[in-house]
Amino acid sequence: MAGPRRDTRGIVDAPELFAQVRFRRREPAAGLRPYLEHYWLIDWDLSQPYASHLVPHPSVNLVFQRYEHAADLVEVSGIGLKLFTQKLEGRGRVCGVQFRPGGFRPFAPDLPVAQWTGRRLPADEVFAPPAPPSAVLDPADEDARVAALDAYLLALAPRPDPQAERAMALVDLVRTDRTVRRVDELARVGGLSRRSLQRLFSTYVGVGPKWVILRYRIHEALERAESDPGVDWAVLAAELGYSDQAHLIRDFTATVGVSPTAFAPR
């Protein structure tokens, strides 16, 4: 029997990525699951350079990185507004923490999450104590790396925050309910004014609700293009709530870097 389908939303040409690197997702400790999507672990040993591409989620990431001929690096990566491309070569390892949209601020409550949007900065500028790269990157055993991530994040003692929970629930609604297509609809469901919803998302998510709605639309379109080369873009545009096919094509091209018709043969 086949295993569960791997979630590839946002990954451009996921089969090629999985052919080039060893990619896994792991679940965090129970006390961290309210705030985290998952850990993501990548190891590679390449004879030729390879460039991976990702349409970022509305999530902050904490990323432990080891590349050949470079010092270990730990970064906080705010929500990426553009297509993210990473060149990989030689041997290396990355251990990442993907926070739930809205789940990062309980770990860093002093500033709105929008402060980090579009930025990558050393983790010790955000967290105290700083993240120890060797504790996460050195172990050959994958379980030990996951345990090190658990230990570090639990020690940061995230603070329960009802507003963070509210933001996470609203973003999850956008992700899972295709009928939520407009900011006004989301505000109504959340029992908020449009302005209050904008403020909540800026403080706890890092981008506005309209951006989140559009980004999940593009994730859906990208996934459909990957799985169905004959996708009917006019029908898909209507399913995703676009007024016409041209708007979907424009958003897809601006985000992914190529038009749907140029992407599909890949």
N, C-alpha and C positions, 0 to 999 in steps of 0.2 A: 504494500500500500504506500502511495506517495505521502511524503511528509507535508506539513502545513506550508502554504505558499509564503515565500519570503517577502516581507514588505520592502519594496524598492522605491517608494515614492520619493521623488526628488533626485534620484540617481540617474544621470544621463548615460545610456548604454550600460545598464546594470550587468548584462551577461559578460561584457568585455571586462568590467571591473572585477567580477568574481573569477574570471579566468586569469587575471594578472596578479591578484593579491589574495591573501587569506583573510576573509572578512567575516566577523562574527558580531552578534549582538548578545549581551548578557544582561540579566535582570539584577538590579541593585538590592541591597538589604531591605527588609520590610519597612524599616523606619524611614527610608529614603524614597520609597515608591510614590508617596503622594506628590513629590516634587520633580521626579526624574522620569523621562521616557525610558531610557536604557543606557547601558554602556555600549560603546562600539569599539571593537578591537581590530586592528589591521597589522599584518606582518607581510613583508615582501622580500624577495630575493630575485632581482630582475637582471637579465642579461642586456636588455635594451630599455631606455627610458620610456616611461608611460605617463600620460597626463589623464588624471581623473577629473570629472566635471560633475558638479552638484548644483541643483536649484535649491538654495537653502530653505529650511523650515523656519517658521517664526520662533526659533529657539535659540537660547544662549548655549554655548558649549564650553566646557573646560577640557583642554587638549594637552596631553602629555606626548611629546614628540622626540623621536630619536632617528636622526639621519646620519648616514656615513659622512665622516670628515667634518662634523659639526657638533657643537656642544648640545646636550639635552636641553629641551625648551618646554616650558609649561605656559600656556596662554589661555586667557579668557577671550573667546571669540564671540562678539556680539552678533546679533542677527545680521546676516549678509543680505544686502539689498540687490546684489547683482549675482550673476552666475559665478560660482566659485570654482577655480581651476587649481589643481595641485599637481606639480610634476614630481614623480617618484622615480628614483633610479638606485641602482646598487641594492644594498640591504637596509632595512629600516623597520621601525615599529612605531605605531601610534595607539594610544589608549585614550579614548574620548568619553566624556560625560555629556549626554544630551539632556538638558533640563526641559521639563514640560513648559510650553508657553505660559508664562505667569509663575513658574515654579522657581525662578532664579532669585527673585528679590528676597525671599526668606533667608537666603545665605548671605546677601549683601544688601541689608535694608537701608543703608544710609543715603543711597542715591536712586533716582528713578532708573528703570532698566533702559529707557531711551538713551541714557548717558553712554551706554556701551554699543548702541546700534551702529553697524558699519565699521566697527573698530576691532582690532586685535591688539591686546596688550599683555605684558607679563602678568602672570597670576598674582605675584606678590604685590602688585599695585592695587589689587582688589581684595585679596584675602589675607588675613593674619591668623595663625602663622602661615608662611608661604607653603605652597605645595611641594613636597619632596619628590623630584623626578625619579631618582634612583629606586625608591621604594616601590614605585609603580612599574617602571620600565625594566628593571633588572631581572625579576623572576622569570625563569623559563616556563614555569607552570602557570597556565592561564588562570586557574582558580586563585592562585596567590596574588596575581595582579588585580583581580576583581576584589579580593579581600582587602588589598591595600587601598583601593579606591573607596570602598565602604568605610574603612577606618578613618581615612582623611576627611571625608564628607560628613560623617557622623560627628567627628570632633569639632566641626564648624558650628554644630548645634543650630540648625535652621529653626527659626522662630515661627510657630503657627500664626497665620495671618488670614482672617476671614476674607479680606479683599483679594488676596492671592488666590484663595480657593474659588472665589467668584470669577476672577479673570480666567483661571484654568478651565472652569466649567463652560464659560462662554466660548472660548476658543475651541474646546472640544466639540461643542455644538456645531460650530461652523465647519469643522473638519468632517463630522459624521452625518450632518443633516443637509442634504443638497437644497432643500427648500429655503434655507436661510441665505438669501442672496443680496440683501441690502442692509446697510448700517441701521436704518430706521427699524427694520424688522428685528435685528439683534438687540437694539436698545429696548424695544418693547418687550421682548422675551425676558430680558434681564431686569426689567422694571426700572430702567434708568432713562434719563434724558440723553439726547444725542451728545451733548457736551460732557455729561458725566461719564458716558461710555468712552469717549475719546480720552478723557483724563485718566480713567482706569487703565486703558490699554497703554498709554504712554508711560505710566508709572510702573505697571506690573508686567506688561508684555514687551514693550520696547518699540512697537510700531502701532499704527492706527488700525481700527477694525476693518476699514475698507481694504487696506494692504493685505491683511490676513485673509479676507474673503477672496481677493484676487489671486493670492499665492496658492491657496488650496485649489482653486480652479485650474491653475497652470499645472500643479502636481497631477491632477486628475487627467488633464489633457495629455501630459507627457506619458503617463502610465498607459493610456489608451493607445497612443501612437507607438509605444514600445511593443504592445501586445497584439495590435491589430493594424497591419500596414494598409488595410483597405478602409480605415475608419472614415465615416461620413462626417466631415467637419461642420457642415451646416447643422446636422442633427445634434452633434455633440455640443455645438455652441448654444443651441436651444436648451439642451439638458442642463448645461452649466449656468444658465440664466443670462447669457449674453443677448444683446438686442439683435445682433446679426453675426454672421460668420466672420466678417471683416474685423470686428472688434477682437474676437478670439485670436485670429491670426496675428493681429498687431501685438497683442499682449504676449503671445507665445514667442514671436520673433524677438521682441525686445528683451524677454527674459532668458531664453535658451540660446539666442545668438544666430539661429537659422530659422527659416520658415517651416511650418509643418510639412509642406511637400518636400522640402530639401532634407528634413530630418527623417521622414518615414523610411526611405530606402536604407538607412543605416541600420 
